[in-house]
Structures are given as C-alpha cells and as structure tokens.
Amino acid sequence: MADRGDSILNAQGNFRLAFRNILLDIASGSKNFKQFEKLVEAFFNATDGKDEEEWNKARDSIKSGKTMIPTELCFLKKESGAFDSKIKVILLDKNTKLGIKRNANLPKIDVTLPSYATAA
C-alpha cells in the first residue's frame, strides 16, 4: 500500500487516510471483532510482488547512500538490521489508555469515526 502527495508529509497524510478508510471498509463488512481482527491481519500480511520489489529497491538505495533521506523524514528511527513488521489489533473502550504519544512532526488527520461505523 502506498500513496502520493505534493510533499512528503502530505503523501504520508494521504497514506494514513487511505489506510483508515481500508480499516473502516473491513469493519463495515465484519460480523464481530474476531472477524475484523482476522481480516485486518490478513490485509496487513498480504504482499504484492511488484510493491515488495519497489520497497526493497528503495530501501537498498537508501542503505547504499544512492538516495538521501529527505529532511522532513530525518526524525524517523533508522533500522540497521532486518525489520519484521507486525500488527496487533486490540479492542478499545473509552477508558483504555495506550500511552501512545503523537509525533508532532506528522500531519494530524481526523480519526473520528462516521456514525455508520459506530452504530450498534
């Protein structure tokens, strides 16, 4: 999954919005939380050969120094070894405290769920 924008931060915001919409689509088609959890994990773990190849080329280009990391992304943590991406889907209620701090460098998007996604 990828997205574009007229700047790096705009592209990142577009990516987050597109990912949010995918999650809402999955939620609207799920009968319960367990099904939602399974479908999100399947989506996250699915790979597309072309996208994976482009990702590997971009990563290798940055590692070799052929491509410089844009200034806007210098705040990101650099991974030196193999990176194993994971996802964990958890059910939250209004009282759940995650202790996650928002990175002020990232654009803020509205994460308020539309009424159809929250209706019982």
Summary of the structure (lengths in Angstrom):
residues: 120
radius of gyration: 16.9
end to end distance: 30.1
largest distance: 51.9
contacts: 195
relative contact order: 0.16
helix: 48%
strand: 0%
